[in-house]
Amino acid sequence: MINYPERLNLAQTPTPFYPLERLSKQLGGPRIWIKRDDLTGAATSGNKVRKLEFLLAEALAKGCDTLITSGGVQSNHCRSVALLGAQLGLKVHLLLRADIEPKPVGNLLLDQLAGATISHYSLDEYRGLNKLFNQWQEHYAALGRKAYAIPTGGSNGTGMWGYIAAAEELSQDFQRHAISPAAIVHATGSAGTQAGLMLGCQLHQINTQVKAYAVCDNAEYFTRKVRGDLEQWQSHYSPQTDISGLVADTSDEYIGPAYGVAGEEVFECIKEVAALEGILLDPVYTGKAFFGMIEDIKKGKFSQWDGDDIVFVHTGGLFGLFAQQHRLGY
């Protein structure tokens, strides 16, 4: 029995789990299943809500009245923090990296509607993110407020609990459908979901490979970041848990031109999956990962693991699609 820390009830869970029969038939196997974590909420949809159940519980337990977090202009994480902060009556301050032009569409529009304070920073300024966090925490302390800093993507030892719990949910999905998948596939950007799923599979005794598709950085970065998150979790929550066998399996072959920038092949994949299965992917995260998974299926890379089933965890991102709708050619 796993003793979870305090959490808030913010996500609509369990999320749906079912096979993509038409796509699987079109590929000629394996059978692809989808875990619809894009349905954890309406405006707060996506994987970040699972992490924030634990992070925001910690913020409230510490008596914080202000949330500071960071991400790109179209950050799904920042949008979730902005909306959940408003829901909980907390002030939210977003530190946004100017990776693309900050037009008031998609996630940024929702950030503004939620009343978040927004500071935009150049790529060079954003490299000093830790300093920025400290400066703003000191600023709010001088105003008599107590600010809680949430790392980019909500990815740290505390946020990992969201996908340790999701792994337990997946275990129940697998039992209900009597499957033992060869792999659990997902997009990775800040590595928290990746670390949580890896540890969750170990803790819940799920004998399935966790395969991540990077949307930025390289495989070596994710090896280090996942290890750091795991060690932070271990030191803070469970020193007796052996994490030595957990090694990140990350593909960095389908990142494309840059973070938030996808090639035409990803947009074609997004359109094909929407028309075939009614599943909406985004060009920043899920579109790249889904495209990478399909390409690797065609290359036979998943045949190295036993099992006729593959599970894709849909981590959300719908609103980011609107910021790049011109790339869809409609």
C-alpha atoms as one frame of an Amber mdcrd trajectory, in Angstrom:
protein
   0.000   0.000   0.000   1.438   3.360  -1.059   1.014   6.274   1.310   0.300
   9.279  -0.883   0.908  12.781   0.478  -1.942  15.244   0.834  -3.645  16.081
  -2.456  -6.495  18.198  -3.761  -9.367  16.806  -5.819  -8.851  18.833  -9.005
  -8.693  16.323 -11.882 -11.601  14.447 -13.465 -10.337  10.917 -12.958 -10.216
   8.107 -13.843  -9.782   9.160 -17.447 -11.106   7.050 -20.359  -9.018   4.178
 -21.706  -9.817   2.363 -24.930  -8.263   0.959 -28.135  -7.832   2.905 -31.381
  -9.166   0.108 -33.537  -9.139   1.816 -36.936  -5.603   3.138 -36.575  -4.361
  -0.212 -35.301  -5.962  -1.983 -38.261  -4.477   0.539 -40.672  -0.999  -0.099
 -39.273  -1.485  -3.856 -39.222  -0.717  -4.020 -35.489   0.138  -3.764 -32.686
  -3.107  -2.691 -31.035  -2.800   0.902 -29.842  -4.686   1.989 -26.729  -5.124
   5.561 -25.578  -5.277   6.947 -22.053  -7.282  10.155 -22.359  -5.510  12.431
 -19.905  -6.524  15.280 -22.188  -9.882  14.813 -20.416  -8.729  15.506 -16.845
 -10.815  18.677 -17.044 -12.310  21.137 -19.500 -10.177  24.290 -19.505  -7.731
  22.626 -17.091  -7.266  19.576 -19.309  -4.027  17.620 -19.552  -1.376  15.880
 -17.506  -0.431  18.957 -15.479  -3.598  18.798 -13.367  -2.561  15.450 -11.901
   0.735  16.984 -10.703  -0.939  20.129  -9.431  -3.229  18.143  -7.148  -0.145
  17.477  -5.021   1.797  20.684  -5.639  -1.103  22.990  -4.778  -1.956  20.917
  -1.707   1.616  21.526  -0.553   1.321  25.259  -1.326  -1.844  25.561   0.766
  -0.340  23.506   3.598   2.537  25.991   3.727   0.126  28.904   3.964   0.993
  30.356   0.558  -1.368  32.830  -1.106   0.593  33.328  -4.348   1.804  30.914
  -7.048   4.782  31.621  -9.292   5.587  29.340 -12.196   7.192  29.400 -15.628
   6.997  28.085 -19.170   6.704  28.999 -22.824   4.126  31.450 -24.134   1.792
  28.556 -24.959   2.558  26.538 -21.823  -0.176  24.056 -20.911   1.223  23.965
 -17.399   1.009  27.729 -16.922  -2.572  27.751 -18.191  -3.515  25.055 -15.692
  -1.840  26.927 -12.828  -3.599  30.167 -13.817  -7.044  28.563 -13.879  -6.612
  26.393 -10.794  -5.117  29.314  -8.900  -8.229  31.340  -9.712 -10.390  28.400
  -8.653  -8.616  28.271  -5.277  -8.499  32.036  -4.743  -4.718  32.280  -5.141
  -2.798  34.998  -6.986  -0.849  33.599  -9.950   2.262  35.095 -11.556   3.522
  33.494 -14.778   7.089  33.946 -16.028   6.804  33.248 -19.755   9.663  32.587
 -22.139   9.284  34.455 -25.434   9.811  31.353 -27.562   7.119  32.505 -29.990
   5.245  35.765 -30.527   2.927  36.316 -27.524  -0.355  36.669 -29.379  -3.452
  36.491 -27.108  -4.647  33.123 -28.423  -4.742  29.571 -27.101  -3.222  29.059
 -23.667  -2.073  32.673 -23.342  -5.629  33.906 -23.857  -6.806  31.629 -21.043
  -3.968  32.835 -18.797  -5.207  36.379 -19.301  -8.869  35.472 -18.778  -7.938
  33.800 -15.488  -6.420  37.090 -14.297  -2.835  35.887 -13.988  -0.028  38.432
 -13.755   2.252  37.762 -16.739   5.899  38.716 -17.232   7.524  38.003 -20.590
  11.258  37.321 -20.823  13.677  36.958 -23.706  15.447  33.627 -24.167  18.602
  35.101 -22.604  16.721  36.494 -19.602  14.916  33.195 -19.128  18.218  31.363
 -18.696  18.431  33.047 -15.299  15.108  31.507 -14.248  16.181  30.595 -10.716
  17.228  34.193 -10.110  13.881  35.410 -11.464  11.986  33.085  -9.126  13.983
  34.367  -6.150  13.453  38.002  -7.129   9.693  37.605  -7.426   9.405  35.632
  -4.193  11.273  38.451  -2.425   9.005  40.984  -4.144   5.869  39.311  -2.835
   7.377  38.824   0.630   7.919  42.592   0.790   4.208  42.992   0.043   3.278
  40.683   2.898   2.447  37.726   0.661   3.872  34.210   0.700   4.708  32.825
  -2.729   5.037  29.168  -3.659   7.358  28.482  -6.613   6.292  25.686  -8.967
   9.031  24.478 -11.335   8.496  24.447 -15.085   5.961  21.759 -15.942   5.330
  21.067 -12.268   8.183  18.580 -12.590   9.860  17.713  -9.309   9.611  15.073
  -6.599   6.247  16.375  -5.390   4.740  16.707  -8.864   5.828  13.146  -9.661
   3.101  11.854  -7.359   0.556  12.773 -10.018   1.846  10.082 -12.353   2.614
   7.602  -9.634  -1.135   7.767  -8.998  -1.829   7.656 -12.752   0.217   4.446
 -13.007  -2.068   2.904 -10.401  -5.026   3.949 -12.539  -3.371   2.426 -15.627
  -2.818  -0.821 -13.739  -6.567  -0.981 -13.137  -7.197  -0.229 -16.828  -4.906
  -3.090 -17.840  -6.584  -5.524 -15.453 -10.060  -4.535 -16.630  -9.154  -5.158
 -20.279  -6.918  -8.165 -19.551  -3.894  -6.742 -21.357  -0.175  -6.592 -20.612
   1.142  -3.803 -22.866   4.599  -3.875 -24.369   5.042  -0.157 -23.704   3.486
   2.971 -22.259   4.260   5.869 -24.618   4.072   9.609 -23.943   5.561  12.992
 -24.797   8.204  14.434 -22.478   9.271  18.053 -22.100  10.084  18.687 -18.446
  10.394  14.981 -17.492   8.028  14.929 -14.507   5.397  12.747 -16.160   8.168
  10.475 -17.400   9.763  10.071 -13.963   6.380   9.580 -12.304   5.282   6.875
 -14.741   8.595   5.042 -14.443   8.488   5.017 -10.651   4.748   4.364 -10.629
   5.173   1.250 -12.754   7.800  -0.038 -10.332   5.756   0.736  -7.214   2.566
  -0.765  -8.672   4.413  -3.758 -10.163   3.526  -3.035 -13.776   5.910  -4.958
 -16.009   5.747  -2.534 -18.932   8.392  -0.364 -20.591   7.875   3.409 -20.354
   8.905   4.985 -23.670   9.100   8.773 -23.886   9.378  10.967 -26.971  11.250
  14.195 -26.349   9.836  17.489 -27.643  12.994  19.432 -26.730  16.581  18.812
 -25.574  18.245  15.427 -26.106  18.069  11.961 -24.595  21.049  12.620 -22.311
  19.261  15.626 -20.783  16.224  13.510 -19.926  18.404  10.795 -18.412  19.861
  13.405 -16.041  16.568  15.212 -15.348  14.632  12.026 -14.620  17.409  10.830
 -12.332  17.354  14.151 -10.471  13.574  14.051  -9.987  13.711  10.439  -8.823
  16.446  11.200  -6.310  14.534  14.221  -5.021  11.416  12.087  -4.561  13.404
   9.351  -2.835  15.177  11.688  -0.403  11.989  13.535   0.514   9.410  10.745
   0.592  10.890   7.249   0.615  14.638   6.783   1.297  14.140   3.000   1.487
  12.819   2.702  -2.101  15.397   1.331  -4.536  15.428   3.431  -7.716  18.737
   2.152  -9.083  17.071   0.119 -11.835  15.087   3.042 -13.251  16.727   4.391
 -16.409  14.915   6.748 -18.770  14.166   5.450 -22.272  13.831   8.610 -24.366
  13.728   9.032 -28.127  15.056  12.374 -29.363  14.613  11.548 -33.063  11.339
  13.420 -33.589  11.885  16.764 -31.863  11.802  18.609 -35.158  13.206  22.111
 -35.732  12.820  23.276 -32.107  10.599  23.228 -29.042   7.124  24.334 -30.079
   8.017  24.037 -33.761   6.870  20.985 -35.727   7.493  19.843 -39.271   4.753
  19.329 -41.842   4.774  15.588 -41.180   3.548  16.206 -37.622   0.681  18.409
 -38.817  -0.292  15.736 -41.335  -0.300  13.184 -38.507  -2.508  15.483 -36.410
  -5.027  15.776 -39.248  -5.024  12.055 -40.005  -5.560  10.994 -36.382  -8.346
  13.553 -35.913 -10.180  12.325 -39.027  -9.610   8.624 -38.319 -10.210   8.439
 -34.567 -11.583  11.808 -33.455  -8.491  12.385 -31.302  -7.086  15.920 -31.201
  -3.309  16.147 -30.842  -1.167  19.279 -30.611   2.036  20.268 -32.481   4.103
  20.943 -29.350   3.773  17.691 -27.394   1.353  14.931 -28.318   1.575  15.386
 -32.077   5.341  14.891 -32.066   5.149  11.909 -29.720   2.305  10.230 -31.609
   4.091  10.733 -34.926   7.283   9.297 -33.427   5.419   6.283 -32.065   3.812
   5.552 -35.448   7.153   5.847 -37.248   8.832   3.526 -34.765   6.006   1.005
 -35.094   6.574   1.007 -38.852  10.309   0.511 -38.246   9.636  -2.468 -35.973
  11.216  -0.860 -32.916   8.455  -1.937 -30.540   8.858  -5.606 -31.466  11.810
  -5.804 -29.042   9.339  -5.968 -26.145   6.805  -8.726 -25.516   3.171  -7.826
 -25.993   0.635  -7.077 -28.698  -0.542  -3.803 -27.163   0.918  -0.297 -26.854
  -0.587   2.425 -24.673  -0.346   6.100 -25.635  -0.894   8.536 -22.762  -2.548
  11.624 -24.255  -1.198  14.423 -22.050  -3.366  17.204 -23.541  -2.400  20.392
 -25.351  -5.532  21.226 -27.330  -5.363  24.993 -26.730  -1.838  25.212 -28.119
  -3.225  23.931 -31.409  -5.164  27.169 -31.898  -1.965  29.206 -31.748  -0.700
  27.315 -34.822  -3.898  26.719 -36.748  -2.405  28.441 -39.816  -0.061  25.438
 -40.165  -2.987  23.085 -40.744  -3.694  24.559 -44.166  -7.401  25.300 -43.668
